Amino acid sequence: MGWRQVPSQAQYAPATNSTNTWQYASFPVENFQTYTSGYGYRTSPITGQSQFHRGLDMAAPLGSYVRNWWQGRVVALSDHTACGTMITIQSGNWTHIYCHLMGTVEDSSQGRYFIDREGGLALWLGQDVPSGARIGRIGMTGRTTGPHLHWGLKYRGEYLDPALVLQEMYGGQANL
């Protein structure tokens, strides 16, 4: 009996006897240092005004890789907003948003894509991306005061606190 290669998608299929809903999720930042701004009202570091912050800011050294949180499809790419270079991925009812990345968004005859040549990364609009795949690098694009990932999460179109999801992923052990 010979050895055969198992398709890579098989590792992301939930086991029927599993009780850990989050076992296929991936922490989104390599070389993570600290959380710099949580979800909710805060004083904007740019304007000094009170504003609602719809994400979790995670500091890491400039150029550190960002990983896809959950298997899904690239549904939006942009690089001309306060969010800077941004990738949005849809995973069923979940939408995950990655902001302030290095790289740019470009258009070609084949479609729209994100490119970070120095980091060796490219993603196409409509591309399926596995959980844990490197999708970007920590940058300082858009409105930012330092290198970090702004990570936003929506469930069924409504923003929620990503720190609560991380706490669930790590069994409530995270002190966020």
N, C-alpha and C positions, 0 to 999 in steps of 0.2 A: 504494500500500500504506500503510495507516494505522498509526499507533502504537497499541499496546495495552499495558495495564498488566499486569505480571507479578505473580502472587500473592506476598505477602510470605513465605510458607513456602518458596518456591523458593530463597531465599538460604541456607537452613539445610540443604538437601539436600547430602550429601557428593558431591563430584565423583569420578567413577570413576577418574580418573588421579591423584588427590591422594595424596601420601605423608605429609601433615601431619594426623595424627589429631585434633589439637587446634585446627584452624583455625576451628572454629565455637564454641569456648569463649570466655568473656568474663571478664576480671579483675573480681572482685566489688565493688571499692570505688572510687568516685570520690573524688578529693582525698586519696588514700592518703598517709599520712605515714610509718608504720613498722610493723614487726611487734612486738607487745608481749609475746606469749607463744606459744611453739611447742607442738607436739603432744608428749605424753609426760609423764613425771613432773615435777612442779614443786612448789614451796612455794606454797600458796594465798595470794593477796594478801588474802583476806577472813579466813580462819581461822588462817593460819600453819602449817597441817598439810600434810604431803606428800599429794598427790593426783595421779591420772592425768588429764591435760587432753586431751580428745578433740576437739581442733580447733586452729585457728590464729587468734589474735587480731590484728586489723588496725586500727590507730588511724587516725582521720580526724576532722576537725572535726565537732562535733555538728551533725546535720542533713544531712550529706553523703549523697548517694544511694548505694544499694546496688543492684547489677545482678545479674540472674540469670546464673549461671555457664554453664548449658547448657539448651537447650530441654527443657521437661518439663511435668509436671502438678503443681499444688498438692495435696499429699496430707495435710497436717496444718497446723493453725494453733493457737497457744496463747499465753497471756500471763500465766499464773499459776505460773511455775516460776522456778528460779534463772537460767534462760536468758532470762527476760523475755519480751517479745513476740517470737515465733518463727514463721518460715515454713519449711516443709519441702517440697521439690520432688523428685519422682521423675523420673529420665531413664533409662529402661531399667534396667540393673543398678546405676545410680548413684543415691544419695540425697544431696541437698545441703541443709544445715541452716544457717539464718541466724538469729542470736540478738542480743538486746539492742536491737532496733529501736524506733524511735518508733512511736506508734500503739497501737491496741487491736484485740482480736478480739471480734467481736460476732456475735449470732445474730439471724436474722430468719425470717419465714415462708418465704423463698426459700433459706435455708441459712446456713451459717457463713461469715464473711468477715473479712478484715483490712482496717482502715481507718486511714489517716493523712491526715486532712482537710487539715491545714496543708501537707503535702507533695504533696497532690493525688493520692494513691495509694489504690487499693482492689484487693484480690484475693479471689476467691471460692474456697472449697474445691472442687476438681475442675477449676479453670480451667487451660487450657493457656497457658504463658508462653514466649515466644521467648527465645533466648539474647541476653543484653545488655540486656533490658528492665529498666527501673527497677522494683524491687519493694518497696523500703523505704528508710528513712533511718537513718543511724548515730544510735543513742540510748544511753541509760543505764538501760534497764529491767532488772529482775531483779537479780542480784548482780554488781555491777561497780564498779570504782574510777575509771573514766574512759570517755569516749566511744570505742567501738570496735565492730567486727563480730566476733563469734565465728562462724567459718565451719567447720562440720563436714562431712566427706565419708565416705560409706560406699560400698563396692563389694560387691555381693551380700550386703548386710546386715552387713558387717564394717567397723568404723572403720579409716581409714587416714590417714596424715599428708598434709594438704592441701598442705604445702610441697613434697612430692615431685611432686605433680600440677602445681603451678605451675612447678617446674623443668622438667618434661617439656614443658609448654605453651610455655615460652620457650627451648627447646633447651638446657637445662642452664645457661643464662647467668645465671639468677637466683641471687643469693647470699643464701639464706634462712637 
